[in-house]
Amino acid sequence: MPLRPGKCYRHFSGPPYTRKEFIKDFPPMRIQLFDMGNPSGDFPLELTLRVLGTGQIRHNALEAGRMAANRYLEKIVGKSNYHFKIRVYPHHILREHLLAVGAGADRVSQGMRQAFGRACGTAARVESGQPIATIRTKEEFAEAAKEALRRMAHKLPFKCRVEVKTKASGPESGKEPSQQQN
């Protein structure tokens, strides 16, 4: 059965369900890597992708955004000139109650109320302003890093903004970090 659209899982109500030990048939998480590039490099520029809404982001949307951004960075910047980190982890287990289709399905698919459903994936619950991904790089690759985060933002179900911060504009210097809206 194909995936339901992201709008079915974007908003949530109630507490997160994270008890994997009670689900016997659990689908694997799609995110392959959380750290890419050169994690030990000393980079003066840090760009952060922040979400502007509250809700859930499915694991396959995070993986699609990660792949798009990382592929662009590897091609333009080079693997040793950046560090790209995914900052959220999809803990919440998504469940769906499968419905019958075909002739007479309206009688069959009434189902039980409050049915538990079958696990169909995981999602990360995010708050407004929470960082989703961070890229650390050199000053000359600032535009490429912004473009990579913009490409990642297109894969996510919420509007996002990119924050740019340099080492000189940290909390010790008293300057405010510059921001760019997407």
N, C-alpha and C positions, 0 to 999 in steps of 0.2 A: 504494500500500500504506500503511495507517495506521501511526502511530508505535507502537513497542513501549513497554510501560510503563517508567517511570523506574527500577524496581527492576532492570531488565536492565543498566543502566549506572551504578548508584549506586556500586558497589565496583569497584576496579581492581587489577590486578596487572601488574607490569612497568613499563617506562619510558613516558612520554607520547610519542605520535606527533604531531609537529608539522610534518612535511615536506610542505607543501602543493604544492610544485613537482612531486612525484611522482604526484599525483592529478589526473587530467584533468577529471573531472566532480565538482566540489566544491560542495556546497550553500551558499548564502549564510548568514551569521550573522543571527539574528533580532533581536539587541539593536540598537535604533535610536539611543539616546542614553546616554551615561555620566554627563553632568552636566546637571541640571535645576534650574530655579528661578533664583535670583539668585546666581551664583558670586562676585560682587565685594562682596557685603554683609558687614557686620561683625556677626556673630551670637555671643552669649556662650555659648550652649548647644550641645553636640555630643552626638548620640545615635548609637551604633554598633551594628549588628546583627552579632553574632559567631556562627559556626557551632560546634556542640558535637560534631561527628563528623568523621571523615576520609573523603573519597571524592570523587565527581564530581558536579557540578551542570550539567545540560544547558543550552544556550543558550536554549531555549524556556522553561524554568522560570525562569531569570533575567529574561527579558523579561516573563513573566506577573507576576512579583513586582514588577518595576519599574513596570509599568503600573498595578497595583493601588495601590501606595503613592503614586505620583505623582498619580494621579487624585484620591485622597483628600486629599492635601496641597493641590492646586490648589483644590479645592472648599471646604475648611474654612479653610485658612491664607491662601491668596492667593499668587500667583506670585512676588511680590517679598519675601516674608517668610521664605523658607527657601532652602537650597542642599542638594540631594540628589545624592549621588554613588555610583555603583556602583564597588566597589573591586576586583573580580576581572574577569579577561578570559578567555573560553573559548578557550584555545590548542589543547587536545588534540582530535585528529580522531577521531570515533567511526566505526567500520566495522561493517557487519553482513553476514553471509553469508546471502543470501536462500534460503529453503527452499521447496520445491514443496508445494502443497496439492492435495487431490483424491484420486481413486482411484489406488492404486498409488504414492502419494507416499512411502511408507516405503522403497521400493526406490530411488527417484530421489534423495531428499534426503539420502542418506548423505554426499555431498560429499567434498571432499579434506580431509585433516588439515592443520591450520595454514593454512587458506585466508585470503587477505588480506582479502577482502570489499570491499564498495562503501561509499564514504563516505556517512554518513547524517546527519551533524551535527557539532557541536563541543561540548566540555564544559570547564568550569573545574575543575581539581583543587584541592581545599581541604584544609587541615589543621585539626585541632581548635583552636579559639580564634582562627582567622583572621577578620578583618573582611570582611564581604560588602558592606555598604552603610553610608553615613554620612549623617546629616541634621544640618545646622547651622541653628539657628533662634533665635528670641527666647524668653525665659522663659515668656511667657504662652501659647505654643503647644506646651509640652512634652507635654501629654497627647495632642494631635493627632498629634505626631510619633511618640510611642510606639505609638499605634494604627496609624499608617501602616506602621511597621516590623513590627508584629504581623501585619498583613495580608500583607506581603511574606513573612514567615516561613512562613505557611500554604502558600505556593506552592513552597517549597523542600523537598528530600527529607530534610533533617536537622532535629533539634531546634536551636533557636537561642535566644540570650539577647540582651537589650537592655542596653547599658551607657550610662549617663548621665554626662557630664563637663561641668563648667562651666569658664570661663576661670580662676576663682579657685582651682579644685581641680586645677590643672595640676601638673607636676613641680616648679615653682619654689616652690609654697606648702607642699609636704610633705603635703598631705591626700590621702587615698585617694578615688578617684572612687566615687560611689554606684552600685550595680548593682541591676537588677531582673531576675528570672528570668521567662521565658515558658515 
